[in-house]
Amino acid sequence: MRLISWNVNGIRAVAKKGFLDTVKELDPDILCIQETKASVDQLDDSLLNIPGYKSYFSSAERKGYSGTCVYTKREPVSVSYGLGEDEFDHEGRTIELDFGDFILYNIYFPNGGRGPEIVEFKLRFYDCFLKKVKKQMDEGRMVLVCGDVNTAHKEIDLSNPKANSKISGFLPEERVYMDHFAETGLVDTFRMLYPDVTEKYTWWSYKTFARDRNVGWRIDYFF
């Protein structure tokens, strides 16, 4: 089974850059998208109904912000939206699909870069999510999680760890929650397979053309 996670930073924008051709070429069984930045009524049929896939969308109440979607060839037994806590469920960040033999979460975790109060919101979001997943795992369920976690776990996971040690995305209190992910039983699959590989990132600042120099962060995960 091929699963792909992709923060598209606007599904309508990426649709103009060959998104559907890329999906056809990669041929995922399940495709998890973060930052759709669109509500269903803003999308045309080509994005709502990709041939061969069921589609599930979760949109933010605020227009043009956040949002997630999942395209899946295999129909889930059930689909839930949000974490079940009102504080966290207005921004379209979470889609939970139960396939019977496993549960899959597609999540766009908060970015704490807008100030200390948003960092606190982000940490509460982590905490709520981990409590829910721990309960499911304690009940014997297999849980897969993918998405944009918005935190680099260790120094190996970003280009300039010392320079960014006081920047949201690499704050000590955020990184501690990445430890909690592991303690809960969620395994960072990339690091499991490639424990010592460096300079492998998933996000680069477009403002400084950082991708051209591969000055990036690894903040997107499969667990």
Secondary structure, 3 states (H helix, E strand, C coil): CCEEEEECCCHHHHHCCCHHHHHHHHCCCEEEEECCCCCHHHCCHHHHCCCCCEEEEECCCCCCCCCEEEEECCCCCEEEECCCCHHHCCCCCEEEEECCCCEEEEEECCCCCCCHHHHHHHHHHHHHHHHHHHHHHHCCCCEEEEEECCCCCCHHHECCCCCCCCCCCCCHHHHHHHHHHHHHCCCCHHHHHCCCCCCCCCEECCCCCHHHHCCEECCEEEC
